[in-house]
Structures are given as structure tokens and as C-alpha cells.
């Protein structure tokens, strides 16, 4: 995942404050904090409500609503936003479109215990399970 591809979903250099395509820049971004505007763009990209995003993040819906669009989240929330973005980028690339990925992420998967991939994004381990499943799909491994 590169900063350039993250910028496509989270709102470009304005939201991310520029950067190159290195993972270290993503680490720096998480330390600096992803802003609310970027979170709202990710929610729109995934066709999620703010309430649905809040369920996945270590922050309440009310707290998100209180923040200004430029407010930067702490490192824990920012890392989680970036991890969900990584899932979105990989999924959209694999499925060939955002719409097909969004349909998949909201559909129950037998390989994920009949849960929707979206429901697993609330934890780092769940997001890794979703990334693993995307990898299996990419390589034609049926689970």
C-alpha cells in the first residue's frame, strides 16, 4: 500500500499533507494523525455510515461527530483507518472495481465463519483475516 494509493481514497495530499509512496510515510501519517475528512471519505468509498465506521474504530460516533473536519485522530484510530484503507485498496484492485468490492465486503463469507468481511474490520486480527481471504481469492484458493 502506498501513500499515493491511500490518497486516492482518503482525499489526496490535502488530507494527507503530501508524502511519497513509502510505508514509512504511512507510519508517520499514523503518528501525525489521519483527519476526520479522510475518515468521511473512506466511509463514503466503502458505502458505510459514520455509525458503521465508529463500530469498527476505537472511537465513538458521538466523538466523531463532535470533531471538526480537520481534527486529527490519535495514532491508534489513525492506524486502524489506514488498515481499513489497505483492505479497501486491495479489495477494489482484486475485484476490479469499488462497487464489486463493496458488494463482497458486505456479503457473508463461509471462509470467514459466515460473517461479512466488513464485520471483521473492527480489529487488527480481523482485518488481517480479510486480507488473507483476499489473497486466497487472488490466487484461486477456495476456502
N, C-alpha and C positions, 0 to 999 in steps of 0.2 A: 504494500500500500504506500503510495507516495503522497506527498503534500499536495501535488498538483491534482491528483485524482480526488483527494479529500476535499479540495477547494471546490470541485465541481458540485458536490452535494451540499457542503456547508456554507457556501456563499462567497467563495473567491477570496482573493487576497485581502479584501476589506474586512471580512470576518476573521481571517486567519492571521492577518498582519504580515503577509508575504511569506517567503521561505523557499527553500529548494526542495528537491524530491528525495530527501534522505530521512530515514526513520528517526534519526537523532532529532530532526526538526519536529517530528510528531511528539517525541518525548518533551522537547522544550515547550511545544504548544500546550501539552497537558499540564506542565508546570505553570505556565503563564495563565492558562485557563481558557477554555472554549466559551464564547459568549452565548447569551440567550438567543440571539438572532440565528446563530449557526444551529442551535438545537431545534428551533422552529423550522428551519429549512430541512433538517433531517427528518423531522416529523412529517412534513409535507411530502418529502420524497418517498417515505415509507407508507404514506396514506394513514398515518396514526394521528390520533388526537393528542393534545397536551396531556390529558389524563392518562392515556395509554403509555406515553413516554415516561411520565412520572412513575408509573408502576414498574418500569424497567430500571430506573435510576435511583441512586441513594439520595433523593431529594423529593419533597412533596409537591403536589400540583399547586398548592397554595403558595409555596415559596417561589416556584417558577413564575406564577402569575404576578407576584409582588415585584420581581426584578425588572429593571429596565431592559430594553433590547440589547444594550451594550454591556450589561453586567456580565462579568466573567465568573464562571463556576470554579469551585475548588478543584484540586488535582484529581481527587477520586471520581467526581462526577465527570470531569473532562475526559479522563481515561476511558470511562465507560461509554461516553458519547463517541469517542474515536473508535472504540472497539465495535460498537454497533455500526458505525460508518464503514468499517472494514468489512463486516459481514454484508452490508448493502452493496458495496462496490464489487465484491467477489461474486455475489449472487447475480447482480444485474449483468455482469460480464459473462457469467456462465450461461444464464438463461437468454441472453441476447437482448433483453430489454428490461427496463424497470418494471413495467406492468406485469410481465410474466413472473419476475422475481417476487413482486408484492403478492401476487396470487399464490405462489408457492409458500411464502413465509407465513401466510395466514391459513394454510391448509394443514390438516392433521397429517402427520407422517408416521407410518408404522415403525420406521427405523429409529424414531425419536420417542418411542413409547406411546404412540398415538397422540402426541402433543403437537401443537403448532410450533414451528421453529421460532416464531415471534415470542411465544410464551417462555422460551428458554433464555432470551437475551437479557434477563434481569440479573444474571450472574456471569462472572468471567468463565466459569466452567461450562455453563450452558451455551454461551457464545462460542466457545471452543468446540462443543459438540456440534453446533450448527455449521461451523467452518469445516469440521471433519466430514459431516454429511455432504456438504457442497463438494468437497474433494472426492468423495466416493462417487457422487453423481458425475463429476467431471471425468473420472476415469472409468465410468461404466460399471462400477461395482454395485450390484444390487444388495441392499441390506435388509 
